[in-house]
Amino acid sequence: MEAHIASTYAAICTIVYLGTEEAYEIVDREKTLEWLLRLKHSKNTIVNSGSECAKVRTTKPGGFEIHINGENDMRSIYCSLVVADILNLLDNAKLREGVGDFIASCQTYEGGIACLPEAEAHAGYTYCGLASLLLLNEVEKIDVNRLLEWSVNRQIAAEGGFNGRINKFVDSCYNFWQGSVAELIDIALKGRGNYKGEWLYNQKAVQGYTLLCCQGKNGGLIDKPTKGPDLHHTCYALAGLSIAQAKSMYQQLYVDKEFENKNAWENSVLLGNLVENKVSRVHPVYNLQHEKVEQAKSYYACLLYTSDAADDMQCVDLGGRRIIKKKKKN
């Protein structure tokens, strides 16, 4: 089977959740970096957009292919940067070069972010683009006000949930793709992107849609009533519920990195004040628990490193950080 960035992203997230040294040591970081650099587009790319925009267009350098010689869009950028960030590879200048500008070129007149330049804004691509800019610390490259306006207007008053594009139906997975944008913006604005601690959308309405309309009769969560449950919607509906139950805790979570009280009642917005419906809070950039992310990143930040190609060296430079090699066992 050929390596694929979505599978790699899922594998790294699984390793983060396992949270053991044995799991962390599975990853060959040197080869992962080499592979990510092969996926990277370093020059203008001709894209045949088919029916979406009915023309061939040239995109800026800075994107990533989903696999070698595969498609290039916002999903592959996000997956690549999350992998690189967790593995402490994101300081590599070649990996970062042009990515922020490429994402900015995909922000549409609507305010959201599309898969590629000149395409339609979409919730999933908007999430991937904004989260990627946060990882790069380059959110200033886009118009955040326009993005926020587009995103909050995707909440549908009648149902309470979000749709993914203008004039589309609600879908429970967008409760994460759209809902988490509010917290991502709060992080980008250093805790100033909220109103009295709450996100800039109706959080209780999202909870109501998820809990009252999207629970499968035999377990799991669904897209919308009349649909069946599946793992995708179960994952992202629950993640969206987590975001919708949270209040802004910028200083504590993202500066002080103190996670003990993140699920406390006073830091929550709960429909009907029903504590029994509370789910664990997730990090909006990774859709993983904060402490698991911090533990993995701390491990890889000081990981001892082996490489047959570097046996005569005392350290190896991976993207600007010097990684001390692990001594071979006798």
Buried (B, 14 or more C-beta within 10 A) or exposed (E): EEEBBEBBBEEBBEBBEBBEEEBBBEBBBBEBBEBBBEBBBEEEBEBEBEEBBEEEBEBBBBBBBBBEEBEBBBBBBBBBBBBBBBBBBBBBEEBBBBBBEBBBBBBBEBBBBBBBBBBBBBBBBBBBBBBBBBBBEBBEBBEBEBBBBBBBBBBBEEBBBBBBBEEBEBBBBBBBBBBBBBBBBBBBBEBEBBEEBBBBBBBBBBBBBBBEBBBBEEEBBBBBEEBEBBEEBBBBBBBBBBBBBBBBBBEBBBEEEEBEEBBEEEBBBBBEEEEEBBBEBBBBBBBBBBBBBBBBBEBBEEBEBBBEEBEEEEEBEBBEBEBEBEEEEE
